[in-house]
Amino acid sequence: MDHAATLDELFRERVRRSADRVAFTEYHSVSESWVDYTWADMAAEVERWQIAISDLNLDKGDRVAIHISNGVHWVACDQACLRLGLVVVPLYVDDRPDNASYLLEHSGASVLITDSLEIWQKIEQCDETLARLKTVVVESATAVLPQSVYLLKEWLPKVGAHLERGMSDPDDLASIVYTSGTTGRPKGVMLSHKNMLSNAYAALRSVPVRPDDVALSFLPLSHTFERTIGYYLGIMAGARAVYNRSIKFIVEDLQIHQPTTLISVPRVFERFYSRIMQSVSESSRVKRFLFRKTIELGWRKFQYDQKITNWFPSLILWPLLDKLVAEKIRKLTGGKLRFAIIGGAPLPYDVAKLFASIGIPLIQGYGLTESSPVISVNTEAGNRLDTIGLPLRGVEVCIGDDDELLTRGDNIMLGYWQNEEATAGTMTDDGWLRTGDKACFDDGYLKIIGRLKDILVLANGEKVPPADMEQALVSNPLVSQVMIVGEGKPYLSALLVLEPQAWKVFCKTNGLAGDIDLNDERVEELILAQLAKNLKEFPGYAQLRRVHSALTEWTAEDGLITPTLKLKRP
């Protein structure tokens, strides 16, 4: 922080210190090979982008939208824009064209960098006028380019030019990041250089990432969690980032590159958990016994390492069980993972416990786009799995009216873009951000105990936080995705997406034909009976009476979840 007051200065300082070290690795589909880029290579790439963008004659503060997949181009465009005093508007590649069009119009973007001409044509056909958009640059095209649309490889010059001094100041607007929009239109969160830089620095002091660390980056860089903690913190630490080819290759890429750290949402590890539990359920009695003993002893070891419990004589058996069981499971993530930082949604306790027990600590944190994003996080030495950790250094927190968590600090947004009313409703006069989450302290650690708004009120007046029930249900191997519904109704129901392999086993176990209707009355009764085990700790009114099941996964493209994998509630 002493050597860099802006995000572009941070990048330049890293280039100065580590020019010949590998900074990023990405896959090139044409050559079908992985390519490394040193910090010096990246500096040269950024300088090419600076020249190309400078030639567009933009003014300081103009907006440039980045709508491409994670990779060297994303980073180079971002750094060039920040150096030139421009404002980056990151868009989700998987977002619907109509939503991307709305965000371009709302932000007043002058430039769009997107994956392909076909994607641009879909965006262009939407209802927005896009009056301020003057230039579109596409990475690929299979047809003749219309006016003001350029092919990236032809638009970028062969060589760039060095800018001795950037045009940004710490308090300048660096990015407009649109919230996922679980309800209604997304809002544009205005984040300054200081907001994101201070948050990355504070997070690095809590979760020390090392220069020799390798991170596999698979969350989109348009996700503030990945951008601040995976990208900017990575620059700060001098670590290497490997860009995952796509989520369908995540297991293969984990095993190729054997990362030591990950930034992830719970969904990824929920899937690993389901896969592990399904495999165990289909294994021999001996293997199931060894798995149970490994988890029991691994959990004791984790608690001992955390200084929660004393040493147990049975821990002398850990090296054997680790070799027989835990090490084989760890190879799912490459075998070298020191920890994974988890955020974006609540992490189910059973999932966290299993991975802690096999030697992969999931370090849960908490935050919002409006806080750049991290507010609190657990640490390696103090990892309380049922909490969201300790507040970051320099980040103030307090519990307000109705147990709402409030926070204040250099990481808090400048406000919402062109939405003073929403800003006033979210920020207090003395600078506190209202998170909308209910929280409490437990021995200094923060716990989220509910949402102020995400509450279902049943016909009898009982109030149910659906997220708590959903979190309990996704720990069942049969459940891939779930949404609890029942507002104003006399009982609760669940919309389910089932894990295909687990469904096959479920049918075999219960004597069901493989082609039976998922919503057959008998199937519904059997599924309800299985899910009741996960809800036994909930009160009587918070139980399921009906389920509707499917095998087709919900996606952002069909509008059922956000690009950050959060449910879109009715």
Order of alpha helices (4+ residues) and beta strands (2+ residues): alpha-beta-beta-alpha-beta-alpha-beta-alpha-beta-alpha-beta-beta-alpha-beta-beta-alpha-beta-alpha-beta-alpha-beta-alpha-alpha-alpha-alpha-beta-alpha-beta-beta-beta-beta-beta-beta-alpha-beta-beta-beta-beta-alpha-beta-beta-alpha-alpha-beta
